[in-house]
Amino acid sequence: MKKKALFFAGVSLIFMAGVVTPFLWKKTMDTKASYRLKEPMLISNSNGAPYYMIPTNTVLHFEKGFAEGHQLYKIDVFFKGKLPADQLAPDAASESTWLYPLDADDIPKVLHQYPLSKEDLVQIMKARKMTRDDLAQIVRDWKDD
């Protein structure tokens, strides 16, 4: 009788381990995708302004997707020294920050406001499928200060 009980206890334990192991494996091994930007992008608050630039090669870590069609990404940044910021309570509401690709119309404005490398500019223009004529028009419209 004791052997029979031990046998069923052992089989039950093996069965439970077989059921729980795939779940725990998926939970621990489910890593989220990361992406490296191919071009600089604009970043702004939820009102859409002011814009700032996030550089090419910035790595974004996928966090989650929403039914509305947008996704949440996180970035890692290094900062040396004392961060000039106030610590928030864990339940504090925060304003959303949005990431936007540059439109062709943004390029003249961005050229005046942000330091872009030649490579950054080439990547933006290729992504917007701009032609050499489009670039020539931007140069013609350029006003020296």
DSSP file (Angstrom, degrees, kcal/mol; ACC not computed):
  #  RESIDUE AA STRUCTURE BP1 BP2  ACC     N-H-->O    O-->H-N    N-H-->O    O-->H-N    TCO  KAPPA ALPHA  PHI   PSI    X-CA   Y-CA   Z-CA
    1    1 A M     >        0   0    0      0, 0.0     4,-2.1     0, 0.0     5,-0.2   0.000 360.0 360.0 360.0 -42.7    0.0    0.0    0.0
    2    2 A K  H  >  +     0   0    0      1,-0.2     4,-2.5     2,-0.2     5,-0.2   0.893 360.0  51.1 -63.8 -39.6    2.9    2.4    0.9
    3    3 A K  H  > S+     0   0    0      1,-0.2     4,-2.5     2,-0.2    -1,-0.2   0.889 109.0  51.1 -64.4 -39.2    4.6    1.6   -2.4
    4    4 A K  H  > S+     0   0    0      2,-0.2     4,-2.3     1,-0.2    -1,-0.2   0.908 111.1  47.8 -65.3 -42.2    1.5    2.3   -4.3
    5    5 A A  H  X S+     0   0    0     -4,-2.1     4,-2.2     2,-0.2    -2,-0.2   0.908 112.8  48.6 -65.3 -43.0    1.0    5.7   -2.6
    6    6 A L  H  X S+     0   0    0     -4,-2.5     4,-2.6     2,-0.2    -2,-0.2   0.898 109.9  52.8 -63.5 -40.5    4.6    6.6   -3.2
    7    7 A F  H  X S+     0   0    0     -4,-2.5     4,-2.6     2,-0.2    -2,-0.2   0.944 111.6  44.4 -60.1 -49.3    4.3    5.7   -6.8
    8    8 A F  H  X S+     0   0    0     -4,-2.3     4,-2.5     1,-0.2    -1,-0.2   0.853 112.6  52.6 -66.5 -34.3    1.3    7.9   -7.3
    9    9 A A  H  X S+     0   0    0     -4,-2.2     4,-2.3     2,-0.2    -1,-0.2   0.917 111.5  46.8 -65.1 -42.7    2.9   10.7   -5.4
   10   10 A G  H  X S+     0   0    0     -4,-2.6     4,-2.3     2,-0.2    -2,-0.2   0.915 113.3  47.5 -64.9 -43.8    6.0   10.4   -7.7
   11   11 A V  H  X S+     0   0    0     -4,-2.6     4,-2.5     2,-0.2    -2,-0.2   0.904 112.4  50.4 -63.8 -41.4    3.9   10.3  -10.9
   12   12 A S  H  X S+     0   0    0     -4,-2.5     4,-2.7     2,-0.2    -2,-0.2   0.908 110.3  49.9 -62.4 -42.3    1.8   13.3   -9.7
   13   13 A L  H  X S+     0   0    0     -4,-2.3     4,-2.4     2,-0.2    -2,-0.2   0.916 111.7  47.5 -63.5 -43.6    5.0   15.3   -8.9
   14   14 A I  H  X S+     0   0    0     -4,-2.3     4,-2.2     2,-0.2    -2,-0.2   0.906 112.4  50.4 -64.1 -41.4    6.4   14.5  -12.4
   15   15 A F  H  X S+     0   0    0     -4,-2.5     4,-1.7     2,-0.2    -2,-0.2   0.933 111.5  47.4 -61.5 -47.2    3.1   15.5  -14.0
   16   16 A M  H  X S+     0   0    0     -4,-2.7     4,-2.8     1,-0.2     5,-0.3   0.901 111.4  51.1 -63.1 -40.5    3.0   18.8  -12.1
   17   17 A A  H  X S+     0   0    0     -4,-2.4     4,-2.4     1,-0.2    -1,-0.2   0.891 108.8  52.2 -63.2 -38.3    6.6   19.5  -13.0
   18   18 A G  H  < S+     0   0    0     -4,-2.2    -1,-0.2     1,-0.2    -2,-0.2   0.825 114.3  42.7 -66.7 -31.3    5.8   18.8  -16.7
   19   19 A V  H  X S+     0   0    0     -4,-1.7     4,-0.7    -5,-0.1    -2,-0.2   0.895 119.7  40.8 -79.8 -42.4    2.9   21.2  -16.6
   20   20 A V  H  X S+     0   0    0     -4,-2.8     4,-2.5     1,-0.2     5,-0.3   0.845 102.7  68.1 -78.3 -35.1    4.6   24.0  -14.7
   21   21 A T  H  X S+     0   0    0     -4,-2.4     4,-2.9    -5,-0.3     5,-0.2   0.902  98.7  48.4 -57.6 -48.4    8.1   23.9  -16.3
   22   22 A P  H  > S+     0   0    0      0, 0.0     4,-2.5     0, 0.0    -1,-0.2   0.900 112.8  50.1 -60.3 -37.2    7.0   25.2  -19.8
   23   23 A F  H  X S+     0   0    0     -4,-0.7     4,-2.3     2,-0.2    -2,-0.2   0.950 114.4  42.7 -64.0 -48.6    5.1   28.0  -18.1
   24   24 A L  H  X S+     0   0    0     -4,-2.5     4,-2.5     2,-0.2     5,-0.2   0.878 112.8  54.1 -65.7 -37.3    8.1   29.0  -16.0
   25   25 A W  H  X S+     0   0    0     -4,-2.9     4,-2.6    -5,-0.3    -2,-0.2   0.942 110.9  45.2 -60.9 -48.3   10.5   28.6  -18.9
   26   26 A K  H  X S+     0   0    0     -4,-2.5     4,-1.3    -5,-0.2    -2,-0.2   0.907 113.0  51.5 -62.4 -41.5    8.4   30.9  -21.1
   27   27 A K  H  < S+     0   0    0     -4,-2.3    -1,-0.2     1,-0.2    -2,-0.2   0.899 118.1  36.3 -63.9 -41.8    8.1   33.4  -18.2
   28   28 A T  H  < S+     0   0    0     -4,-2.5    -2,-0.2     1,-0.2    -1,-0.2   0.795 123.2  41.7 -83.6 -28.2   11.9   33.5  -17.6
   29   29 A M  H  < S+     0   0    0     -4,-2.6     2,-1.5    -5,-0.2    -2,-0.2   0.483  81.9 108.8 -98.9  -3.4   13.1   33.2  -21.2
   30   30 A D     <  -     0   0    0     -4,-1.3     2,-0.3    -5,-0.2    -1,-0.1  -0.584  50.2-178.8 -78.0  91.7   10.6   35.6  -22.8
   31   31 A T        -     0   0    0     -2,-1.5     2,-0.2     1,-0.0    -2,-0.1  -0.690  24.2-121.1 -93.7 147.1   12.8   38.5  -23.7
   32   32 A K        -     0   0    0     -2,-0.3    31,-0.1     1,-0.1     2,-0.0  -0.585  31.7-102.7 -87.9 149.1   11.4   41.6  -25.3
   33   33 A A        -     0   0    0     -2,-0.2    29,-2.7    28,-0.1     2,-0.3  -0.329  30.3-154.5 -70.3 149.1   12.7   42.8  -28.6
   34   34 A S  E     -A   61   0A   0     27,-0.2     2,-0.4    39,-0.1    27,-0.2  -0.927   6.1-159.0-122.3 151.1   15.1   45.7  -29.0
   35   35 A Y  E     -A   60   0A   0     25,-3.0    25,-3.3    -2,-0.3     2,-0.5  -0.980  10.6-145.4-134.1 141.8   15.5   47.9  -32.0
   36   36 A R  E     -A   59   0A   0     -2,-0.4    23,-0.2    23,-0.2    22,-0.1  -0.937  30.8-119.0-107.1 124.3   18.4   50.2  -33.2
   37   37 A L        -     0   0    0     21,-2.5    20,-2.2    -2,-0.5     4,-0.0  -0.359  15.8-160.3 -64.4 136.7   17.2   53.4  -34.9
   38   38 A K  S    S+     0   0    0     18,-0.2    -1,-0.1     1,-0.1    18,-0.1   0.569  77.6  20.1 -90.3 -12.4   18.4   53.8  -38.5
   39   39 A E  S    S-     0   0    0     16,-0.1    -1,-0.1    19,-0.1    19,-0.1  -0.975  93.3 -87.5-150.2 158.4   17.7   57.5  -38.5
   40   40 A P        -     0   0    0      0, 0.0    62,-0.5     0, 0.0     2,-0.3  -0.376  46.4-161.9 -64.9 151.0   17.3   60.3  -36.0
   41   41 A M  E     -C   54   0B   0     13,-2.3    13,-3.2    60,-0.1     2,-0.3  -0.924  18.3-111.1-133.0 159.8   13.8   60.8  -34.8
   42   42 A L  E     -CD  53 100B   0     58,-2.8    58,-3.4    -2,-0.3     2,-0.4  -0.694  27.9-165.1 -90.3 143.3   11.9   63.6  -33.1
   43   43 A I  E     +CD  52  99B   0      9,-2.6     9,-2.1    -2,-0.3     2,-0.3  -0.990  17.2 157.2-129.4 137.5   10.7   63.2  -29.6
   44   44 A S  E     - D   0  98B   0     54,-2.5    54,-3.1    -2,-0.4     7,-0.1  -0.916  40.2 -88.6-150.0 173.9    8.1   65.4  -27.9
   45   45 A N  E >   - D   0  97B   0      5,-0.5     3,-1.9    -2,-0.3    52,-0.2  -0.189  57.5 -86.1 -78.7-179.8    5.6   65.6  -25.0
   46   46 A S  T 3  S+     0   0    0     50,-0.9    51,-0.1     1,-0.3    -1,-0.1   0.699 126.6  62.1 -65.9 -18.5    2.0   64.5  -25.4
   47   47 A N  T 3  S-     0   0    0      2,-0.3    -1,-0.3    49,-0.2    50,-0.1   0.572 113.9-115.5 -81.5  -9.0    1.0   67.9  -26.8
   48   48 A G  S <  S+     0   0    0     -3,-1.9    -2,-0.1     1,-0.1     3,-0.1   0.463  70.1 123.8  91.1   1.4    3.4   67.4  -29.8
   49   49 A A        +     0   0    0      1,-0.2    -2,-0.3     2,-0.0    -4,-0.2  -0.981  42.1  30.2-154.4 155.9    5.8   70.2  -28.9
   50   50 A P  S    S-     0   0    0      0, 0.0    -5,-0.5     0, 0.0     2,-0.3   0.669  74.6-146.0 -77.4 160.1    8.5   71.2  -28.4
   51   51 A Y        -     0   0    0     -7,-0.1     2,-0.3    -2,-0.1    -7,-0.2  -0.638  17.4-177.9 -90.0 147.6   10.5   68.7  -30.4
   52   52 A Y  E     -C   43   0B   0     -9,-2.1    -9,-2.6    -2,-0.3     2,-0.4  -0.860  27.1-109.7-132.0 170.2   13.8   67.3  -29.5
   53   53 A M  E     -C   42   0B   0     -2,-0.3   -11,-0.2   -11,-0.2    -9,-0.0  -0.869  16.3-162.2-110.0 135.8   16.1   64.9  -31.4
   54   54 A I  E     -C   41   0B   0    -13,-3.2   -13,-2.3    -2,-0.4     4,-0.1  -0.973  34.3-119.5-110.1 128.3   16.9   61.4  -30.5
   55   55 A P    >   -     0   0    0      0, 0.0     3,-1.4     0, 0.0   -18,-0.2  -0.142  24.1 -90.9 -75.4 160.6   20.0   60.2  -32.4
   56   56 A T  T 3  S+     0   0    0      1,-0.2   -18,-0.2   -18,-0.1     3,-0.1  -0.275 111.3  32.6 -54.9 149.3   20.6   57.5  -34.9
   57   57 A N  T 3  S+     0   0    0    -20,-2.2    -1,-0.2     1,-0.3     2,-0.2   0.449  79.3 146.5  75.1   3.6   21.7   54.2  -33.3
   58   58 A T    <   -     0   0    0     -3,-1.4   -21,-2.5   -19,-0.1     2,-0.5  -0.522  46.5-131.7 -65.9 136.2   19.6   54.8  -30.2
   59   59 A V  E     -A   36   0A   0    -23,-0.2    17,-0.5    -2,-0.2     2,-0.4  -0.812  20.1-164.7 -96.3 127.8   18.3   51.4  -28.9
   60   60 A L  E     -A   35   0A   0    -25,-3.3   -25,-3.0    -2,-0.5     2,-0.6  -0.927   8.7-147.5-111.1 136.1   14.7   51.2  -28.0
   61   61 A H  E     -AB  34  74A   0     13,-3.4    13,-2.3    -2,-0.4   -27,-0.2  -0.909  20.0-124.8-105.9 119.5   13.4   48.2  -26.0
   62   62 A F  E     + B   0  73A   0    -29,-2.7    11,-0.2    -2,-0.6     3,-0.1  -0.415  34.0 170.4 -63.5 131.5    9.8   47.1  -26.7
   63   63 A E  E     -     0   0A   0      9,-3.1     2,-0.3     1,-0.3    10,-0.2   0.797  55.6 -37.0-108.1 -55.5    7.7   47.1  -23.6
   64   64 A K  E     - B   0  72A   0      8,-1.2     8,-3.3   -32,-0.0    -1,-0.3  -0.976  47.1-122.6-167.1 160.4    4.1   46.6  -24.8
   65   65 A G  E     - B   0  71A   0     -2,-0.3     2,-0.3     6,-0.2     6,-0.2  -0.766  22.5-142.1-107.1 155.5    1.5   47.3  -27.5
   66   66 A F    >   -     0   0    0      4,-2.4     3,-1.9    -2,-0.3    -2,-0.0  -0.848  22.5-119.5-118.1 153.6   -1.8   49.0  -27.1
   67   67 A A  T 3  S+     0   0    0     -2,-0.3    -1,-0.1     1,-0.3    -2,-0.0   0.777 110.2  67.9 -60.5 -27.5   -5.2   48.3  -28.8
   68   68 A E  T 3  S-     0   0    0      2,-0.1    -1,-0.3     1,-0.1     3,-0.1   0.625 120.5-104.3 -70.7 -12.4   -5.2   51.8  -30.1
   69   69 A G  S <  S+     0   0    0     -3,-1.9     2,-0.2     1,-0.4    -2,-0.1   0.358  84.0 110.2 107.9  -5.5   -2.2   50.9  -32.4
   70   70 A H        -     0   0    0     -5,-0.0    -4,-2.4     2,-0.0    -1,-0.4  -0.653  52.1-143.8-101.1 163.8    0.7   52.5  -30.6
   71   71 A Q  E     -B   65   0A   0     -6,-0.2     2,-0.5    -2,-0.2    -6,-0.2  -0.865   9.1-128.7-123.7 155.8    3.5   50.8  -28.7
   72   72 A L  E     +B   64   0A   0     -8,-3.3    -9,-3.1    -2,-0.3    -8,-1.2  -0.920  28.7 178.3-105.8 126.5    5.5   51.6  -25.6
   73   73 A Y  E     -B   62   0A   0     -2,-0.5     2,-0.3   -11,-0.2   -11,-0.2  -0.896  12.7-152.7-122.0 154.5    9.3   51.5  -25.9
   74   74 A K  E     -B   61   0A   0    -13,-2.3   -13,-3.4    -2,-0.3     2,-0.3  -0.931   5.1-156.5-123.8 151.8   12.0   52.3  -23.3
   75   75 A I        -     0   0    0     -2,-0.3     2,-0.5   -15,-0.2   -15,-0.1  -0.939  13.4-132.6-125.0 151.6   15.5   53.5  -23.7
   76   76 A D        -     0   0    0    -17,-0.5     2,-0.4    -2,-0.3   -17,-0.2  -0.881  27.6-178.7-100.4 132.3   18.5   53.2  -21.4
   77   77 A V        -     0   0    0     -2,-0.5     2,-0.4     2,-0.0    -2,-0.0  -0.968  18.9-138.9-129.7 148.5   20.5   56.4  -20.9
   78   78 A F        -     0   0    0     -2,-0.4     2,-0.4     2,-0.0    -2,-0.0  -0.840  19.6-179.2-103.1 143.9   23.6   57.0  -18.8
   79   79 A F        -     0   0    0     -2,-0.4     2,-0.5     2,-0.1     4,-0.1  -0.980  13.2-153.3-143.4 129.6   24.0   60.1  -16.7
   80   80 A K        +     0   0    0     -2,-0.4     2,-0.2     2,-0.1    -2,-0.0  -0.891  62.6  14.1-106.3 131.5   27.1   61.0  -14.6
   81   81 A G  S    S-     0   0    0     -2,-0.5     2,-0.6     2,-0.1    -2,-0.1  -0.659 111.0 -24.2 107.5-165.7   26.6   63.2  -11.6
   82   82 A K        -     0   0    0     -2,-0.2    -2,-0.1     1,-0.0     0, 0.0  -0.756  65.6-125.8 -88.6 122.5   23.5   64.3   -9.7
   83   83 A L        -     0   0    0     -2,-0.6     2,-2.3     1,-0.1    -2,-0.1  -0.513  15.0-132.9 -69.0 123.8   20.4   64.1  -11.9
   84   84 A P  S    S+     0   0    0      0, 0.0     2,-0.3     0, 0.0    -1,-0.1  -0.463  70.6 101.0 -78.4  74.2   18.6   67.5  -11.8
   85   85 A A  S    S-     0   0    0     -2,-2.3     2,-0.4     0, 0.0    -2,-0.0  -0.976  71.0-115.1-152.5 159.3   15.2   66.0  -11.2
   86   86 A D        -     0   0    0     -2,-0.3     2,-0.3     1,-0.0     0, 0.0  -0.837  34.9-117.5 -98.7 138.3   12.7   65.3   -8.5
   87   87 A Q        -     0   0    0     -2,-0.4     2,-0.2     1,-0.0    -1,-0.0  -0.578  30.8-140.5 -75.3 135.4   11.9   61.7   -7.5
   88   88 A L        -     0   0    0     -2,-0.3    -1,-0.0     1,-0.1     0, 0.0  -0.619  18.4-104.5 -95.0 154.1    8.3   60.7   -8.2
   89   89 A A    >   -     0   0    0     -2,-0.2     3,-2.1     1,-0.1    -1,-0.1  -0.450  37.3-111.0 -68.3 150.6    6.0   58.6   -6.0
   90   90 A P  T 3  S+     0   0    0      0, 0.0    -1,-0.1     0, 0.0    -2,-0.0   0.797 118.8  43.7 -56.2 -29.3    5.5   55.1   -7.5
   91   91 A D  T 3  S+     0   0    0      2,-0.1     2,-0.1     0, 0.0    -2,-0.0   0.287  85.0 129.3-100.1  10.7    1.9   55.9   -8.3
   92   92 A A    <   -     0   0    0     -3,-2.1     2,-0.2     1,-0.1    -4,-0.1  -0.414  60.0-121.6 -68.8 137.7    2.5   59.4   -9.7
   93   93 A A        -     0   0    0     -2,-0.1     2,-0.3     1,-0.0    -1,-0.1  -0.509  31.1-162.5 -74.5 146.7    0.9   60.1  -13.1
   94   94 A S        -     0   0    0     -2,-0.2     2,-0.3     0, 0.0    -1,-0.0  -0.941  20.9-107.9-132.3 156.1    3.3   61.1  -15.8
   95   95 A E        -     0   0    0     -2,-0.3     2,-0.1     1,-0.1     0, 0.0  -0.585  39.6-113.5 -80.4 141.1    3.0   62.9  -19.1
   96   96 A S        -     0   0    0     -2,-0.3   -50,-0.9     1,-0.0     2,-0.4  -0.451  21.2-148.6 -74.5 146.8    3.5   60.7  -22.2
   97   97 A T  E     -D   45   0B   0    -52,-0.2     2,-0.3    -2,-0.1   -52,-0.2  -0.955  14.8-155.4-113.9 137.0    6.5   61.2  -24.5
   98   98 A W  E     -D   44   0B   0    -54,-3.1   -54,-2.5    -2,-0.4     2,-0.4  -0.854   7.1-145.9-118.3 149.7    6.1   60.5  -28.2
   99   99 A L  E     -D   43   0B   0     -2,-0.3   -56,-0.2   -56,-0.2    -2,-0.0  -0.944  19.8-176.4-114.5 133.0    8.5   59.6  -30.9
  100  100 A Y  E     -D   42   0B   0    -58,-3.4   -58,-2.8    -2,-0.4     2,-0.2  -0.977  25.5-124.1-130.7 140.3    8.0   60.7  -34.5
  101  101 A P        -     0   0    0      0, 0.0     2,-0.3     0, 0.0   -60,-0.1  -0.527  42.9-101.6 -72.8 153.1    9.9   60.1  -37.8
  102  102 A L        -     0   0    0    -62,-0.5     2,-0.2    -2,-0.2   -61,-0.0  -0.598  33.0-142.9 -76.1 134.1   11.0   63.3  -39.5
  103  103 A D    >>  -     0   0    0     -2,-0.3     3,-1.1     1,-0.1     4,-0.8  -0.553  27.1-109.0 -86.4 161.0    8.8   64.5  -42.4
  104  104 A A  G >4 S+     0   0    0      1,-0.3     3,-0.7    -2,-0.2    -1,-0.1   0.858 121.5  57.4 -58.3 -34.5   10.4   66.0  -45.5
  105  105 A D  G 34 S+     0   0    0      1,-0.2     4,-0.5     2,-0.1    -1,-0.3   0.745 101.0  57.6 -68.9 -22.7    8.9   69.4  -44.3
  106  106 A D  G <> S+     0   0    0     -3,-1.1     4,-2.8     1,-0.2     5,-0.2   0.726  85.6  82.1 -77.5 -21.9   10.7   69.1  -41.0
  107  107 A I  H <X S+     0   0    0     -4,-0.8     4,-2.5    -3,-0.7     5,-0.2   0.890  88.7  47.9 -60.2 -48.1   14.2   68.9  -42.5
  108  108 A P  H  > S+     0   0    0      0, 0.0     4,-1.0     0, 0.0    -1,-0.2   0.923 116.3  45.5 -59.5 -40.7   14.9   72.6  -43.1
  109  109 A K  H  > S+     0   0    0     -4,-0.5     4,-1.3     1,-0.2     3,-0.5   0.915 113.3  49.5 -65.6 -43.2   13.7   73.4  -39.6
  110  110 A V  H  X S+     0   0    0     -4,-2.8     4,-2.5     1,-0.2    -1,-0.2   0.864 103.7  59.8 -65.8 -36.9   15.7   70.5  -38.1
  111  111 A L  H  < S+     0   0    0     -4,-2.5    -1,-0.2    -5,-0.2     5,-0.2   0.831 109.8  43.6 -61.1 -31.4   18.9   71.6  -39.9
  112  112 A H  H  < S+     0   0    0     -4,-1.0    -1,-0.2    -3,-0.5    -2,-0.2   0.756 121.4  38.0 -83.3 -25.7   18.8   75.0  -38.2
  113  113 A Q  H  < S+     0   0    0     -4,-1.3    -2,-0.2    -3,-0.1    -3,-0.2   0.718 112.8  44.2-101.9 -22.9   17.9   73.6  -34.7
  114  114 A Y  S  < S-     0   0    0     -4,-2.5     2,-0.9    -5,-0.1    -1,-0.1  -0.931  78.3-113.6-129.8 146.5   19.9   70.4  -34.3
  115  115 A P        -     0   0    0      0, 0.0     2,-0.4     0, 0.0    -4,-0.1  -0.686  42.4-179.2 -78.0 109.6   23.4   69.2  -35.0
  116  116 A L        -     0   0    0     -2,-0.9     2,-0.1    -5,-0.2    -2,-0.0  -0.897  20.5-136.6-109.5 138.2   23.0   66.6  -37.7
  117  117 A S     >  -     0   0    0     -2,-0.4     4,-2.2     1,-0.1     5,-0.2  -0.447  30.3-108.1 -80.5 165.9   25.9   64.7  -39.2
  118  118 A K  H  > S+     0   0    0      1,-0.2     4,-2.5     2,-0.2     5,-0.2   0.900 123.1  53.2 -59.6 -39.4   26.0   64.2  -42.9
  119  119 A E  H  > S+     0   0    0      2,-0.2     4,-2.6     1,-0.2    -1,-0.2   0.902 106.4  51.8 -63.8 -41.3   25.2   60.5  -42.3
  120  120 A D  H  > S+     0   0    0      1,-0.2     4,-2.4     2,-0.2    -1,-0.2   0.941 111.3  47.9 -57.9 -47.2   22.1   61.5  -40.2
  121  121 A L  H  X S+     0   0    0     -4,-2.2     4,-2.5     1,-0.2    -2,-0.2   0.903 111.2  49.8 -62.3 -43.0   20.9   63.8  -43.1
  122  122 A V  H  X S+     0   0    0     -4,-2.5     4,-2.6     1,-0.2    -1,-0.2   0.922 110.8  49.9 -62.1 -44.4   21.5   61.1  -45.7
  123  123 A Q  H  X S+     0   0    0     -4,-2.6     4,-2.2     2,-0.2    -2,-0.2   0.896 111.7  48.3 -63.0 -40.8   19.5   58.5  -43.6
  124  124 A I  H  X S+     0   0    0     -4,-2.4     4,-1.8     2,-0.2    -2,-0.2   0.939 113.1  47.4 -63.6 -47.0   16.6   60.9  -43.1
  125  125 A M  H  <>S+     0   0    0     -4,-2.5     5,-2.7     1,-0.2     4,-0.3   0.896 112.4  48.9 -65.3 -39.5   16.5   61.8  -46.8
  126  126 A K  H ><5S+     0   0    0     -4,-2.6     3,-1.1     1,-0.2    -1,-0.2   0.914 110.2  51.5 -64.5 -41.8   16.6   58.1  -47.9
  127  127 A A  H 3<5S+     0   0    0     -4,-2.2    -1,-0.2     1,-0.3    -2,-0.2   0.835 113.6  44.3 -64.9 -31.7   13.9   57.2  -45.4
  128  128 A R  T 3<5S-     0   0    0     -4,-1.8    -1,-0.3    -5,-0.1    -2,-0.2   0.410 110.6-124.6 -91.2   1.3   11.6   60.0  -46.8
  129  129 A K  T < 5 +     0   0    0     -3,-1.1    -3,-0.2    -4,-0.3     2,-0.2   0.883  47.4 174.1  55.2  42.8   12.6   59.0  -50.4
  130  130 A M      < -     0   0    0     -5,-2.7    -1,-0.2    -6,-0.1     2,-0.2  -0.510  20.8-138.1 -79.1 148.9   13.8   62.5  -51.1
  131  131 A T     >  -     0   0    0     -2,-0.2     4,-1.8     1,-0.1     5,-0.1  -0.489  26.4-104.9 -98.8 172.2   15.4   63.2  -54.4
  132  132 A R  H  > S+     0   0    0      1,-0.2     4,-2.6     2,-0.2     5,-0.1   0.835 123.2  57.9 -64.5 -31.9   18.5   65.3  -55.2
  133  133 A D  H  > S+     0   0    0      2,-0.2     4,-2.1     1,-0.2    -1,-0.2   0.896 103.6  52.0 -64.6 -39.4   16.1   67.9  -56.6
  134  134 A D  H  > S+     0   0    0      2,-0.2     4,-1.8     1,-0.2    -2,-0.2   0.922 111.3  47.1 -61.5 -43.1   14.3   68.0  -53.2
  135  135 A L  H  X S+     0   0    0     -4,-1.8     4,-2.3     1,-0.2    -2,-0.2   0.899 109.4  53.6 -64.7 -40.8   17.7   68.6  -51.5
  136  136 A A  H  X S+     0   0    0     -4,-2.6     4,-2.5     1,-0.2    -1,-0.2   0.886 107.4  51.8 -61.1 -38.4   18.6   71.3  -54.0
  137  137 A Q  H  X S+     0   0    0     -4,-2.1     4,-2.1     2,-0.2    -1,-0.2   0.888 107.7  51.8 -65.8 -39.2   15.3   73.1  -53.2
  138  138 A I  H  X S+     0   0    0     -4,-1.8     4,-0.7     2,-0.2    -2,-0.2   0.921 111.2  47.5 -62.1 -43.3   16.2   73.0  -49.5
  139  139 A V  H >< S+     0   0    0     -4,-2.3     3,-0.7     1,-0.2    -2,-0.2   0.904 110.6  51.7 -65.7 -41.1   19.6   74.5  -50.2
  140  140 A R  H 3< S+     0   0    0     -4,-2.5    -1,-0.2     1,-0.2    -2,-0.2   0.870 111.8  47.3 -62.2 -35.7   18.0   77.2  -52.5
  141  141 A D  H 3< S+     0   0    0     -4,-2.1    -1,-0.2    -5,-0.2    -2,-0.2   0.585  86.4 115.7 -81.1  -9.7   15.6   78.1  -49.7
  142  142 A W    <<  -     0   0    0     -4,-0.7     2,-0.6    -3,-0.7    -3,-0.0  -0.401  52.6-157.5 -65.1 129.5   18.3   78.2  -47.1
  143  143 A K        -     0   0    0     -2,-0.1     2,-0.2     2,-0.0    -2,-0.1  -0.945   9.8-137.7-112.2 121.9   18.8   81.7  -45.7
  144  144 A D              0   0    0     -2,-0.6     0, 0.0     1,-0.1     0, 0.0  -0.551 360.0 360.0 -75.4 139.4   22.1   82.6  -44.1
  145  145 A D              0   0    0     -2,-0.2    -1,-0.1     0, 0.0    -2,-0.0   0.456 360.0 360.0 -86.2 360.0   21.9   84.5  -40.9
